[in-house]
């Protein structure tokens, strides 16, 4: 039995790019990231917007937070530059949180 690759056009990479960034590139959506003490933190709203295709994902994120155990993932509020150039505080999580 032959198994088909998940990403047939993808080539092996030696650059150690984190999986969330590869996914964002593959599906062509922006994903804000902060690197804090060598750990990558990703903008939750960017991730949800990229995967669900909805402009306003606040409801999805709020619902998830109500149902999720607080020990399931760590989140931090970090600076996020919006499309109109303003800086706001948004939720960021690690790859485990995504």
Secondary structure, 3 states (H helix, E strand, C coil): CCCCCCCCCCCCCCCCCCHHHHHHHHCCCCCCEEEECCEEEEEHHHHHHHHHCCCCCHHHHHHHHHHCCCCCCCEEEEEEECCCCCEEEEEEECCCCC
